[in-house]
Each structure stands twice: as C-alpha cells, then as structure tokens.
Amino acid sequence: MPAARHKPLLLLLALLVLGGCSFVDKTNTIEEISPVVLLYLDEGNDGSVKLSTIIPPLKKEKKSVITTSSNTLIEGRYLRNLKYYRETKGGQIRMIFFSEAMANRGLTSLLDTLLRDPEISSRVFLSVVRGDMIGYLNRQMQSGQEEIDLYLYKMFAHYEKQGQLTTSNVHEFLARVYNPYADPVLPYYAVANNELRYSGTALFRGDKMVGKIPLSDDVFFQMLREKRGVQKTVPLSEADVVLGSIKTERQIHFTDSFRNVHIDVMLKGRVEEVPAGQKTDSPRELQEFERKLERRIQEKLEKIIDRTQALRVDPFGLGMHTVGWKERPFTREQWNQRWPDMDVTIHVSLKLEHTGMLDSHADRR
Amino acid sequence: MASRVGSAGLFSISAPFGFLSLAFWANRMQTLYYLLYLPSVLAEPVMIGLILLAAGCSHLNILMIARCFAWKETPGGYLGIVRTLGSAVSFLFLLAGLFAVLMKGIVLMMGYVDIVHHILFPALHATLFGILLLCACVYLARLGMEKTVRFAIVAFVGTIWVTFLYVPFAFPPAAEYRHLLPLLPEHMPKGDWQTFLTIWAAFSGPEYMLALPKEAVDAKKLKTALISANAFTAFEYIFFFVICLTFYGSDYLQRQDLPIVDLIRYIQLPFAERLEMILIPAYAISVVYVVAILLLYAAGAIQCLARSRLSEGRAPFWLAFLMMLLLTWMAGRWIWPDEWKAKEWITWLSWLDASTYTVLPFGFFLLGWITIRRKWRVRHAGGSS
C-alpha cells in the first residue's frame, strides 16, 4: 500500500491519541501525589476507624504521622487528603498494622475495601500491634530514623525470607479466612521501651483475633504450622538447653473414624548450649538426653494444641488433611465443632548431630 | 466467504494455510477470553474432569469439521452454503452470522478494555481505548484474510511466553496441593450444566473455519492442526485452573473475578513489580488478532448479503468497521459502565459460543452427509437405469 494511503489512518490515530488528554477524568501527576507505604488502623473511642500513615513517604521533606478518624476506610482516605497538600495514593502500600482492638473486631471488610483498589497488591504485609504505635513512629522520626517505614518493610521482607517467624500478607490471610479447614494467623508485635518487637503469633477465628501464642512458645508453634522448616534457635529454658539449626518436619495422620489425630514432629539439629555437668559421653547417655529433650518439646507442643483447641481455632490447617480423593468428611461447621474435642497425639523424635563437639567441650569442663 | 484463490481481493488466498497458522488460530480463538475468568467459574477440583470431558466432545466436533473439508463432493465456503440451503435460508444464516461475529468481537474487545481500564489505566476513558484497539484491528484486517490468518503465529508467540511466568505457582509454598482434593465428585452439584456450558463455550472457535473456502485448507493438515490446538487448549485450561485452585483454594477462588490477572500481580521480582503492566498489554496481540478475523468475517457476511448492491472492493470492510465502531461506542456508553449488564453480555457470549460450536460443526457435517448421499443415490439410480 503506498504511503499516501496510510495518511488518513495515521491522522485518525493521532487525533485519537492527542485528543485522549481531554477524555482523561483523573490525573496522576507525580508532583501532585504522595504514595503511602505504611498504614496503621486503630479503633476510635466511638467505634470509628483511626487511619494513620507517614507523610510524605519517599520524599526528602520533614515527615510526620497523619491520623484521621472516620466510619469507613475510604472516608478516612478522603479526610486525609483534605489535611495534606498532595493526594495520597495506595499503590506503594507495603504494610498494614492493626491494633489489637481492630483485629478483635474483624479484618475482612477492611481488607476487601483495600483490595477493591487495583493499585494495592495482595502482597501487602499484615500484622497486629500492641501499644502506642503512633508514638513509636513519631519518636523514631524525631530521633533521626526518618525512613522508619522502609526500615520496617525491609524487616518484614527479611522475616518472610527467613521463614522462622510468622509473616502473613493479604492473600495468605484471606485465603485462610475463606478456607473451611484452616484459620488465619498474623504476626504479633508489641511496642515497648521505644522498640517494636516481634512478640508471637496472633490467632484468628475467621477474621477476628481471639488469642495469641506468646514469644516463648512461638518457635514450637512454627514446628506445628509448617510441614518443613528450619529453626536457627530453639531455647528449652526449663532444661537449660538451646538447640540450634533444627530442621523440622511435621506429619499428620487421622484415624479412620476421625476421632484421633497423630502429629509426628521430627527434629534434626545441633545442641548449642547445655547445662554444666550434662553427661553425653556414651550413646546411652546421649539417647537419654535426647528423650529428655523430646519430652520437653512434646509438652510445649501439647500446650500449644490445647490452647488452639480451647480457642476453637485451627491455625495448622489440620482439617485440610481430612479431605480425601473421594470425599470431604466434614463441612466447615462440622470441622469447627469437631476440632476442639478431637484427641491429639503428638510424637516428637529428636536426632542430635555433631555430638562429638559436645563431648569434647564437656571433657574440658 | 467467497472463494477466489489467487485474486487480489480482501479474501483472496494465494496458498493453503500451514499447520501452525491453523493450529494457533484455533487455539487463540478458543482461549482468548475464557482463560482469564474460567478458573473462578470452575472453582471445584472435580471440574478438571469436566474440562477433559469438554475437550473430548470438542475433539468429536473437530473430526466433523475436518470431515467437512475432506469430502470432495461437497462445495465449501459461501457457495456451498447457498447450494445446500438455498438463497433464502442462506440470507438468514448470514444475517445471524453477522450478528454473532459482531457481538463476539465487541464483547471480547470490551471485556479486554474493561480489564485494562480497571487494572492498568483507571484514568483513561474506556470507550476511547476500545476505539483505539479497534483501529489496531482494522490496521491488521485491512491486509486481507490471508495475512491476517497468518498473523496467528505472531499472536501465539507474542502471548504464550506469559505462561512461563506462572510456573512458580505450580510448586510449594505458593501451591497447596490439598486444595486439589476431592478429585472425584461426591454428589451431583446443582447448576452444573451452566458450568459445562461455559467450559464448552471455552472450546469454541474452530467452527469459524467452516466458512473458509476449501482451497484455503488442506483437510489432513487441518485435522492434525485442530486436534493439536484442542489438546493444547485443554492443557492450558487445566494448567491455569490447577494453579489458581492450589493458590487460592476453592472457596476463595470463587470470589475472584480475574484470578489469572490477580495471580500475576502477586509476583514480586527483585527488579520488577506489577508484572501485569507487561502481561495485560501482551494479551492485546491476541485480542487484536481475533477481533481482526471477526471483522473480516463481518465484512464477508456483508459482502455476501449485499452482493448486488455493494462491489467486492473495500466497501463491505469499511461498513463492517463502522458497524463495529458504532457498537463499540454504544457498548462503552451503555453496557460496560454497568458491571451487571457487562456480566450479562459475557454470559450471552458463552451461550452464543456454545450454540455455534454445537450447531455449526454438526449442521455442516449433516448437510455434507445428506449431499453426498443424494449424489450417491442419483449416481446409483443413473447407473441402474
């Protein structure tokens, strides 16, 4: 086709593209927007939602925490824009912290609202925080840690990669909320002494927080939660022993009648610290030492199972193991009723490696 | 469609289409839009069996389509239809066909435009984008049927690489294989015929080849191409369904509008985020390809309908473009802004695709068989007298 014949088509395209500006009903001029990285949601005194964030993120200006109080999340965003000379945008949200009160109230409607915005990724980290989060953020910024939002994001990303602590994002949380045979969990942080510290795992029934696993039990909770994992440090304070680089493997078997569930936890790793005078010279002594530690770990795991049964939550997704090739023996409601009364048998097997090192040190002592 | 092999018209074809052109054409027609939302319609693991069942039924249809081209006694294309049905019935048939291709083209295009508008460019006017996309379709379709069909290779290669981005979702920790259970149906769920209708519609597309002139295809090549395309389509549906199911779980998957797109939004590479910015535009190649083919089919139908009034030049083509332009504008103004209306149209498209894929291959096969039988009887009667 000769070039002249292209001209009308090119003209038409040019007109449409150039004229496109007049059809645009909202703009994203970079100087006019301010992407938000962190959100903190708390319950107001009158039941409203207090929405806080750091502004301006990613810009070299003086930062501050801005808080709005409203009945809905979107209204809060609208009110925030009335307080600030740029339009805040959600495309860069990386973390959402919920206060304990907010988590007790239920998170699904809040997360659904957030996910309606296609700019917001379902990879956004979620966590529950206890204490004065706004005060913590303000103090961090005043003490020169201006990029506290990015610092926290990197910390979360590190925890996720490491896989030893509880981390969760919007997708993982909602996938568990809608799963009939599992309940969601979120990391539980606490603000104390001007520090934000990982303090365990928040347990949810549906989308409402109903309890938590304290930090002292969290490492054992992780052994039950993941099919396979690695725990770099397993402190057994009652036995004055610290195990290290422990590879964990969990297996679940139900009896045919689904009245009993057997959980086998296999651990393999090293002893990092032992009490003075601990004898592991002979294989028999080492075996006795291992059995003793197994009993300690088993007690911890049983305590965790008891707690989850008492709270009527299944954070381990045990119910999913009841589903077979041919049938689902329980509905969501039936499983929720059955799980708290189910007999759980836990069996721990521990295999200690590199015990020669342990012996040589023991000899010197 | 008129058969004028070697001539310089819009529908002229210099040589029969190759295996790749035919296979990729069929595959892109089948998977274009259904691939995006089929997983959330299926949701239950037992539906894997239903996909295989639909693929098996589709295989039978493909054998019938290939058979129609293999019979030497029956004329193919438009002439074949007229000779078999008579001019009055052909007129109605072409009118219905024009409506079908226009509707399919508009719903596919606006469905895609809606995704772009919702996820990539919420600030852009959806109708304007639809019209721009239609211009791209015209740009391709104006090259004629032969070049447009051969563009299938570009359309396939331009979009198939996207599948590799989903491979990490097939493995833990993203995939929870227990979501695939139970694989056998516990009971007959209500309303499953509607799901089967959607799956069946998701295999439609090869029936459009029935309008090709016989000279444009080699029957044997067509058969192997369509069988390969059908098998690959079934693989694609199962692959994406399994990935979505193991990632979301059945209950959560049902709540997703476009699970395939949402899945890609979950990928976070150290050097790139928001991969949907690349994936969704890549799909435009397939959309432009399929709509361009449908535009040519509409032009062909107009040409055949108004044979005495319109010359065989470009007038039917531009008329088809104007009709599509007007319909795009109307759909963008009155249908797509209302989510429920848009969903209704998508459901109607499923009905339309399921109907055309059920009726056309069987109907053409039956007509061909009747024609051959008649000829055989005439020949037999002549021989005996």
Contacts between the chains, C-beta under 8 A, distances in Angstrom:
chain1	res1	chain2	res2	distance
A	9	B	135	7.4
A	9	B	138	7.8
A	9	B	139	6.7
A	12	B	135	6.7
A	13	B	132	7.5
A	13	B	135	5.9
A	16	B	128	6.8
A	16	B	131	6.6
A	16	B	132	5.7
A	16	B	135	7.1
A	17	B	132	7.4
A	20	B	124	7.2
A	20	B	125	7.6
A	20	B	128	6.0
A	23	B	124	7.3
A	23	B	125	3.7
A	23	B	128	4.8
A	24	B	123	5.2
A	24	B	124	6.4
A	24	B	125	7.0
A	25	B	123	6.5
A	25	B	125	7.0
A	26	B	122	7.5
A	26	B	123	4.8
A	27	B	123	6.5
A	28	B	123	6.5
A	118	B	118	5.8
A	118	B	119	4.7
A	118	B	122	7.0
A	121	B	265	6.0
A	121	B	266	7.4
A	121	B	268	7.6
A	121	B	273	7.6
A	121	B	274	7.8
A	122	B	262	7.0
A	122	B	265	6.9
A	122	B	266	6.0
A	123	B	266	6.1
A	123	B	268	5.6
A	171	B	266	6.3
A	174	B	252	6.3
A	175	B	247	7.9
A	175	B	248	6.0
A	175	B	249	5.7
A	175	B	252	5.1
A	178	B	249	6.6
A	178	B	251	4.2
A	178	B	252	4.0
A	178	B	255	6.8
A	179	B	249	5.1
A	179	B	251	6.5
A	179	B	252	7.1
A	180	B	251	6.4
A	320	B	176	7.7
A	320	B	178	4.6
A	320	B	179	8.0
A	321	B	178	7.2
A	323	B	178	6.4
A	323	B	181	4.5
A	323	B	182	6.1
A	324	B	181	6.4
A	324	B	182	6.2
A	325	B	181	6.2
A	325	B	182	5.8
A	325	B	183	5.6
A	325	B	184	6.1
A	326	B	182	5.5
A	326	B	184	4.8
A	326	B	186	7.2
A	327	B	182	5.6
A	327	B	186	5.2
A	328	B	181	7.9
A	328	B	182	6.1
A	328	B	186	6.8
